[in-house]
Amino acid sequence: RRPSAWSVCDRLLSPESDAADGADPAAAQQRRFFAAQTLHAKCLRDAAGLSPESLAGLRDSLLGHLVRHASGGGAGGGGRALVTRLCMAIAALAAQTSWSSVLSDVSSGILAPRPDLGPAVLELFRSVPEEADSPRLVVARDEDLWAYRDALRGGCGVMLGLCEHAVRSTTSAGGNNSGDPETTGAVLRCLQSWIRVVDMDPELLRRSPLFGWTFDILAREGSYSDPEGGFEGAVDVVVELLRSYPSHARGTEGLVRDVIPRVMALGRGPLERAAADGDEDGTRGYVRVLTEMGESYLSLILSHEDLDQSSLVELVLRCSGIDDGEVACITLHFWYRFVIGLEDLQPFEFRQDKIDSFAPQLERLLGVCAGLLRYPPGAEDMTRDRLDDVEGLRLGLCDAVEDCCRLLGGGTVLRL
């Protein structure tokens, strides 16, 4: 916490410090990471106390260290962990000092003259909203942080432009649609962070080529079995997109209209292939997406307008019927919210009509739950931890059965 820590860490990251290490690159790498970690912690809480001249020097110094180590400079190489930590330090400095032009400054000052540093800049862009949302960030006035986060909305176009350029560059260079795995992962992580933290304009997202590109990753045959295809990252982006832009939010109509057919298509072909292949990760990913859409678009499912809502409920029901109990139980929160939403509908006549229209799916859900409630083969030989997990799933299934009983009536349930 001493003021001298700034200069000490800066020297540890400098080229002069490398010369003192001699033939011990491992020690140099550990020391540099410690210095970057310390700078990150200080930027989160102490940077606002520096003078304007010191802040300008710190900003230039951190950017210089990022350029050098992202280029592979320094004894033992820069290392991804070091570059990531330097990006976090710069992003924390921007958040604490309200450096609202950080995106444009980095784009013009680093990326324009050094396009080869695109992966490092993508990591920095990913860190910018993350650090602004960090619970460890200490600011003198909350109003300054709110103003900074509002200013990030103006940088959404810069972020999307960088991501779009990165995707175009790698796909054209590779001569195919898959692109470079490292760049694909970096773009997806950056996109997820911005969707989660920044209140982006939904129309900006809908019009971006990244919208279709992300869904294309999920729709590509066999993408879930390719560890470098970006499947998990694409699932996280789409889930965050659905969660951040629900159907009842103002201004999301166009985005919702384009999302629905793309997600529904995932539930028909790709989900069935993943389940048939026995790919647990692929099946889990598609179930997460379909269940999240059901929860986020519940206002559409329960609306007065006829939008073929039963098709979406049918897809979630199909997810509930997957043999893997842990994956199937991902849908249980949807069914809880679905039942609560039906019970809250007014007037009574409309509520009863809706319950009657969804009664076939609820009755089949009871059958699915009854099957999943059975103990798996070999339960008597399970470890205590594994048995506790099974019991936890059974409790969730019992809650779903109870919810259905309230809507359908005990007599109907007993006859099934």
Contacts in CASP RR format, 6 or more apart in sequence:
PFRMAT RR
TARGET T0000
AUTHOR 0000-0000-0000
METHOD contacts of the structure
MODEL  1
RRPSAWSVCDRLLSPESDAADGADPAAAQQRRFFAAQTLHAKCLRDAAGL
SPESLAGLRDSLLGHLVRHASGGGAGGGGRALVTRLCMAIAALAAQTSWS
SVLSDVSSGILAPRPDLGPAVLELFRSVPEEADSPRLVVARDEDLWAYRD
ALRGGCGVMLGLCEHAVRSTTSAGGNNSGDPETTGAVLRCLQSWIRVVDM
DPELLRRSPLFGWTFDILAREGSYSDPEGGFEGAVDVVVELLRSYPSHAR
GTEGLVRDVIPRVMALGRGPLERAAADGDEDGTRGYVRVLTEMGESYLSL
ILSHEDLDQSSLVELVLRCSGIDDGEVACITLHFWYRFVIGLEDLQPFEF
RQDKIDSFAPQLERLLGVCAGLLRYPPGAEDMTRDRLDDVEGLRLGLCDA
VEDCCRLLGGGTVLRL
1 42 0 8 1.000
1 46 0 8 1.000
5 38 0 8 1.000
5 42 0 8 1.000
6 39 0 8 1.000
6 42 0 8 1.000
6 50 0 8 1.000
6 54 0 8 1.000
6 58 0 8 1.000
8 35 0 8 1.000
9 35 0 8 1.000
9 36 0 8 1.000
9 38 0 8 1.000
9 39 0 8 1.000
9 42 0 8 1.000
10 35 0 8 1.000
10 39 0 8 1.000
10 61 0 8 1.000
10 65 0 8 1.000
11 17 0 8 1.000
12 31 0 8 1.000
12 32 0 8 1.000
12 34 0 8 1.000
12 35 0 8 1.000
13 32 0 8 1.000
13 35 0 8 1.000
13 36 0 8 1.000
13 65 0 8 1.000
13 69 0 8 1.000
14 65 0 8 1.000
15 68 0 8 1.000
15 74 0 8 1.000
17 28 0 8 1.000
17 31 0 8 1.000
17 32 0 8 1.000
18 28 0 8 1.000
18 74 0 8 1.000
18 75 0 8 1.000
21 27 0 8 1.000
21 28 0 8 1.000
21 31 0 8 1.000
21 75 0 8 1.000
22 75 0 8 1.000
25 75 0 8 1.000
25 76 0 8 1.000
25 77 0 8 1.000
26 76 0 8 1.000
28 74 0 8 1.000
28 75 0 8 1.000
28 76 0 8 1.000
29 75 0 8 1.000
29 76 0 8 1.000
29 77 0 8 1.000
29 78 0 8 1.000
29 79 0 8 1.000
29 82 0 8 1.000
32 69 0 8 1.000
32 74 0 8 1.000
32 78 0 8 1.000
32 82 0 8 1.000
33 81 0 8 1.000
33 82 0 8 1.000
33 85 0 8 1.000
36 65 0 8 1.000
36 82 0 8 1.000
36 85 0 8 1.000
36 86 0 8 1.000
36 89 0 8 1.000
37 85 0 8 1.000
39 62 0 8 1.000
39 86 0 8 1.000
39 89 0 8 1.000
40 85 0 8 1.000
40 88 0 8 1.000
40 89 0 8 1.000
40 92 0 8 1.000
41 136 0 8 1.000
43 89 0 8 1.000
43 90 0 8 1.000
43 92 0 8 1.000
43 93 0 8 1.000
43 96 0 8 1.000
44 92 0 8 1.000
44 96 0 8 1.000
44 131 0 8 1.000
44 134 0 8 1.000
44 136 0 8 1.000
44 137 0 8 1.000
44 138 0 8 1.000
45 96 0 8 1.000
45 136 0 8 1.000
45 137 0 8 1.000
45 138 0 8 1.000
47 55 0 8 1.000
47 58 0 8 1.000
47 92 0 8 1.000
47 93 0 8 1.000
47 96 0 8 1.000
47 97 0 8 1.000
48 96 0 8 1.000
48 97 0 8 1.000
48 138 0 8 1.000
48 139 0 8 1.000
48 140 0 8 1.000
50 58 0 8 1.000
55 97 0 8 1.000
58 93 0 8 1.000
59 90 0 8 1.000
59 93 0 8 1.000
59 99 0 8 1.000
62 86 0 8 1.000
62 89 0 8 1.000
62 90 0 8 1.000
62 93 0 8 1.000
63 90 0 8 1.000
63 106 0 8 1.000
63 110 0 8 1.000
65 86 0 8 1.000
66 83 0 8 1.000
66 86 0 8 1.000
66 87 0 8 1.000
66 90 0 8 1.000
66 110 0 8 1.000
66 120 0 8 1.000
66 124 0 8 1.000
67 110 0 8 1.000
67 114 0 8 1.000
67 117 0 8 1.000
68 74 0 8 1.000
69 77 0 8 1.000
69 78 0 8 1.000
69 79 0 8 1.000
69 82 0 8 1.000
69 83 0 8 1.000
69 86 0 8 1.000
70 78 0 8 1.000
70 83 0 8 1.000
70 117 0 8 1.000
70 119 0 8 1.000
70 120 0 8 1.000
71 114 0 8 1.000
71 116 0 8 1.000
71 117 0 8 1.000
72 78 0 8 1.000
72 79 0 8 1.000
83 120 0 8 1.000
83 123 0 8 1.000
84 123 0 8 1.000
84 127 0 8 1.000
87 120 0 8 1.000
87 123 0 8 1.000
87 124 0 8 1.000
87 126 0 8 1.000
87 127 0 8 1.000
88 127 0 8 1.000
88 130 0 8 1.000
88 131 0 8 1.000
90 102 0 8 1.000
90 124 0 8 1.000
90 127 0 8 1.000
91 102 0 8 1.000
91 124 0 8 1.000
91 127 0 8 1.000
91 128 0 8 1.000
91 130 0 8 1.000
91 131 0 8 1.000
91 132 0 8 1.000
92 131 0 8 1.000
92 134 0 8 1.000
92 137 0 8 1.000
93 99 0 8 1.000
94 100 0 8 1.000
94 102 0 8 1.000
94 128 0 8 1.000
94 131 0 8 1.000
94 132 0 8 1.000
94 148 0 8 1.000
95 128 0 8 1.000
95 131 0 8 1.000
95 132 0 8 1.000
95 134 0 8 1.000
95 137 0 8 1.000
95 139 0 8 1.000
95 145 0 8 1.000
95 148 0 8 1.000
96 137 0 8 1.000
96 138 0 8 1.000
96 139 0 8 1.000
98 144 0 8 1.000
98 145 0 8 1.000
98 147 0 8 1.000
98 148 0 8 1.000
98 151 0 8 1.000
99 105 0 8 1.000
100 147 0 8 1.000
100 148 0 8 1.000
100 151 0 8 1.000
100 152 0 8 1.000
102 128 0 8 1.000
103 125 0 8 1.000
103 128 0 8 1.000
103 155 0 8 1.000
103 158 0 8 1.000
103 159 0 8 1.000
104 155 0 8 1.000
104 158 0 8 1.000
106 121 0 8 1.000
106 124 0 8 1.000
106 125 0 8 1.000
107 121 0 8 1.000
107 158 0 8 1.000
107 162 0 8 1.000
110 117 0 8 1.000
110 121 0 8 1.000
111 117 0 8 1.000
111 118 0 8 1.000
111 121 0 8 1.000
111 162 0 8 1.000
118 162 0 8 1.000
118 166 0 8 1.000
119 182 0 8 1.000
119 183 0 8 1.000
119 186 0 8 1.000
121 162 0 8 1.000
122 162 0 8 1.000
122 163 0 8 1.000
122 166 0 8 1.000
122 183 0 8 1.000
122 186 0 8 1.000
122 187 0 8 1.000
122 190 0 8 1.000
123 186 0 8 1.000
123 190 0 8 1.000
125 159 0 8 1.000
125 162 0 8 1.000
125 190 0 8 1.000
125 194 0 8 1.000
126 186 0 8 1.000
126 189 0 8 1.000
126 190 0 8 1.000
126 193 0 8 1.000
126 194 0 8 1.000
127 193 0 8 1.000
128 152 0 8 1.000
129 152 0 8 1.000
129 193 0 8 1.000
129 194 0 8 1.000
129 196 0 8 1.000
129 197 0 8 1.000
129 198 0 8 1.000
130 193 0 8 1.000
130 197 0 8 1.000
131 137 0 8 1.000
132 145 0 8 1.000
132 148 0 8 1.000
132 149 0 8 1.000
132 152 0 8 1.000
132 197 0 8 1.000
133 196 0 8 1.000
133 197 0 8 1.000
137 145 0 8 1.000
139 145 0 8 1.000
149 197 0 8 1.000
149 198 0 8 1.000
152 197 0 8 1.000
152 198 0 8 1.000
153 198 0 8 1.000
153 199 0 8 1.000
153 200 0 8 1.000
153 201 0 8 1.000
156 194 0 8 1.000
156 198 0 8 1.000
156 200 0 8 1.000
156 201 0 8 1.000
156 204 0 8 1.000
157 204 0 8 1.000
159 190 0 8 1.000
159 194 0 8 1.000
160 204 0 8 1.000
160 205 0 8 1.000
160 208 0 8 1.000
160 210 0 8 1.000
163 187 0 8 1.000
163 190 0 8 1.000
163 191 0 8 1.000
163 210 0 8 1.000
164 208 0 8 1.000
164 209 0 8 1.000
164 210 0 8 1.000
166 183 0 8 1.000
166 186 0 8 1.000
166 187 0 8 1.000
167 179 0 8 1.000
167 183 0 8 1.000
167 184 0 8 1.000
167 187 0 8 1.000
167 209 0 8 1.000
167 210 0 8 1.000
167 213 0 8 1.000
169 183 0 8 1.000
170 179 0 8 1.000
170 180 0 8 1.000
170 183 0 8 1.000
170 184 0 8 1.000
171 177 0 8 1.000
171 178 0 8 1.000
171 179 0 8 1.000
173 180 0 8 1.000
174 180 0 8 1.000
177 216 0 8 1.000
177 220 0 8 1.000
178 184 0 8 1.000
178 229 0 8 1.000
181 228 0 8 1.000
181 229 0 8 1.000
181 230 0 8 1.000
184 217 0 8 1.000
184 228 0 8 1.000
184 229 0 8 1.000
184 230 0 8 1.000
185 230 0 8 1.000
185 233 0 8 1.000
187 210 0 8 1.000
188 214 0 8 1.000
188 230 0 8 1.000
188 233 0 8 1.000
188 234 0 8 1.000
188 236 0 8 1.000
188 237 0 8 1.000
189 233 0 8 1.000
191 210 0 8 1.000
191 214 0 8 1.000
191 237 0 8 1.000
192 233 0 8 1.000
192 236 0 8 1.000
192 237 0 8 1.000
192 240 0 8 1.000
194 200 0 8 1.000
195 205 0 8 1.000
195 237 0 8 1.000
195 240 0 8 1.000
195 241 0 8 1.000
195 244 0 8 1.000
196 240 0 8 1.000
196 244 0 8 1.000
202 245 0 8 1.000
202 251 0 8 1.000
202 252 0 8 1.000
202 254 0 8 1.000
202 255 0 8 1.000
203 251 0 8 1.000
203 254 0 8 1.000
203 255 0 8 1.000
205 211 0 8 1.000
205 241 0 8 1.000
205 245 0 8 1.000
205 255 0 8 1.000
206 254 0 8 1.000
206 255 0 8 1.000
206 258 0 8 1.000
211 258 0 8 1.000
212 262 0 8 1.000
214 234 0 8 1.000
214 237 0 8 1.000
214 238 0 8 1.000
215 234 0 8 1.000
215 238 0 8 1.000
215 262 0 8 1.000
215 266 0 8 1.000
217 223 0 8 1.000
217 229 0 8 1.000
217 230 0 8 1.000
217 231 0 8 1.000
217 234 0 8 1.000
218 231 0 8 1.000
218 234 0 8 1.000
218 235 0 8 1.000
218 238 0 8 1.000
218 266 0 8 1.000
218 270 0 8 1.000
218 286 0 8 1.000
218 289 0 8 1.000
219 262 0 8 1.000
219 265 0 8 1.000
219 266 0 8 1.000
219 270 0 8 1.000
221 270 0 8 1.000
221 273 0 8 1.000
222 273 0 8 1.000
223 229 0 8 1.000
223 230 0 8 1.000
223 231 0 8 1.000
223 234 0 8 1.000
224 231 0 8 1.000
224 270 0 8 1.000
224 274 0 8 1.000
224 279 0 8 1.000
224 281 0 8 1.000
224 282 0 8 1.000
224 283 0 8 1.000
224 285 0 8 1.000
224 286 0 8 1.000
225 277 0 8 1.000
225 279 0 8 1.000
225 282 0 8 1.000
231 281 0 8 1.000
231 282 0 8 1.000
231 285 0 8 1.000
232 281 0 8 1.000
232 285 0 8 1.000
235 285 0 8 1.000
235 286 0 8 1.000
235 288 0 8 1.000
235 289 0 8 1.000
238 263 0 8 1.000
238 289 0 8 1.000
238 292 0 8 1.000
239 288 0 8 1.000
239 289 0 8 1.000
239 292 0 8 1.000
241 259 0 8 1.000
242 259 0 8 1.000
242 263 0 8 1.000
242 289 0 8 1.000
242 292 0 8 1.000
242 293 0 8 1.000
242 295 0 8 1.000
242 296 0 8 1.000
242 297 0 8 1.000
243 292 0 8 1.000
243 296 0 8 1.000
245 252 0 8 1.000
245 255 0 8 1.000
245 256 0 8 1.000
245 296 0 8 1.000
246 252 0 8 1.000
246 296 0 8 1.000
246 297 0 8 1.000
246 298 0 8 1.000
246 299 0 8 1.000
247 256 0 8 1.000
247 296 0 8 1.000
247 297 0 8 1.000
247 298 0 8 1.000
247 299 0 8 1.000
247 300 0 8 1.000
248 299 0 8 1.000
256 297 0 8 1.000
256 300 0 8 1.000
259 293 0 8 1.000
260 293 0 8 1.000
260 297 0 8 1.000
260 312 0 8 1.000
263 289 0 8 1.000
263 290 0 8 1.000
263 293 0 8 1.000
264 311 0 8 1.000
264 312 0 8 1.000
264 315 0 8 1.000
266 286 0 8 1.000
266 289 0 8 1.000
266 290 0 8 1.000
267 286 0 8 1.000
267 290 0 8 1.000
267 315 0 8 1.000
267 318 0 8 1.000
268 315 0 8 1.000
270 286 0 8 1.000
271 283 0 8 1.000
271 286 0 8 1.000
271 287 0 8 1.000
271 290 0 8 1.000
271 318 0 8 1.000
271 319 0 8 1.000
274 282 0 8 1.000
274 283 0 8 1.000
274 286 0 8 1.000
275 283 0 8 1.000
275 322 0 8 1.000
280 324 0 8 1.000
280 327 0 8 1.000
283 322 0 8 1.000
283 324 0 8 1.000
283 327 0 8 1.000
284 327 0 8 1.000
284 330 0 8 1.000
286 319 0 8 1.000
287 319 0 8 1.000
287 322 0 8 1.000
287 327 0 8 1.000
287 328 0 8 1.000
287 330 0 8 1.000
287 331 0 8 1.000
288 330 0 8 1.000
290 315 0 8 1.000
290 316 0 8 1.000
290 319 0 8 1.000
291 316 0 8 1.000
291 319 0 8 1.000
291 330 0 8 1.000
291 331 0 8 1.000
291 333 0 8 1.000
291 334 0 8 1.000
293 312 0 8 1.000
294 301 0 8 1.000
294 312 0 8 1.000
294 316 0 8 1.000
294 334 0 8 1.000
295 333 0 8 1.000
295 334 0 8 1.000
295 337 0 8 1.000
297 312 0 8 1.000
298 337 0 8 1.000
298 338 0 8 1.000
298 341 0 8 1.000
300 307 0 8 1.000
300 309 0 8 1.000
301 309 0 8 1.000
301 312 0 8 1.000
301 313 0 8 1.000
301 338 0 8 1.000
302 309 0 8 1.000
302 341 0 8 1.000
302 342 0 8 1.000
302 345 0 8 1.000
302 354 0 8 1.000
303 309 0 8 1.000
304 350 0 8 1.000
310 357 0 8 1.000
310 358 0 8 1.000
310 361 0 8 1.000
313 338 0 8 1.000
313 358 0 8 1.000
313 361 0 8 1.000
314 361 0 8 1.000
316 331 0 8 1.000
316 334 0 8 1.000
316 335 0 8 1.000
317 361 0 8 1.000
317 364 0 8 1.000
317 365 0 8 1.000
317 368 0 8 1.000
319 327 0 8 1.000
319 328 0 8 1.000
319 330 0 8 1.000
319 331 0 8 1.000
320 328 0 8 1.000
320 331 0 8 1.000
320 332 0 8 1.000
320 335 0 8 1.000
320 365 0 8 1.000
320 368 0 8 1.000
320 369 0 8 1.000
321 328 0 8 1.000
321 368 0 8 1.000
321 372 0 8 1.000
322 328 0 8 1.000
325 372 0 8 1.000
325 393 0 8 1.000
326 389 0 8 1.000
326 393 0 8 1.000
328 368 0 8 1.000
328 372 0 8 1.000
329 372 0 8 1.000
329 393 0 8 1.000
329 396 0 8 1.000
329 397 0 8 1.000
332 396 0 8 1.000
332 397 0 8 1.000
332 399 0 8 1.000
332 400 0 8 1.000
335 365 0 8 1.000
335 400 0 8 1.000
335 403 0 8 1.000
336 399 0 8 1.000
336 400 0 8 1.000
336 403 0 8 1.000
339 403 0 8 1.000
339 404 0 8 1.000
339 406 0 8 1.000
339 407 0 8 1.000
342 351 0 8 1.000
342 354 0 8 1.000
342 355 0 8 1.000
342 358 0 8 1.000
342 407 0 8 1.000
343 351 0 8 1.000
343 406 0 8 1.000
343 407 0 8 1.000
345 351 0 8 1.000
345 354 0 8 1.000
355 407 0 8 1.000
355 408 0 8 1.000
359 407 0 8 1.000
359 408 0 8 1.000
362 404 0 8 1.000
362 407 0 8 1.000
362 408 0 8 1.000
363 404 0 8 1.000
363 408 0 8 1.000
363 412 0 8 1.000
363 416 0 8 1.000
365 400 0 8 1.000
365 404 0 8 1.000
366 401 0 8 1.000
366 404 0 8 1.000
366 408 0 8 1.000
366 413 0 8 1.000
366 416 0 8 1.000
367 416 0 8 1.000
369 397 0 8 1.000
369 400 0 8 1.000
369 401 0 8 1.000
369 404 0 8 1.000
370 401 0 8 1.000
372 393 0 8 1.000
372 397 0 8 1.000
373 394 0 8 1.000
373 397 0 8 1.000
373 398 0 8 1.000
373 401 0 8 1.000
375 390 0 8 1.000
376 390 0 8 1.000
379 387 0 8 1.000
379 390 0 8 1.000
382 390 0 8 1.000
401 413 0 8 1.000
404 413 0 8 1.000
405 413 0 8 1.000
END
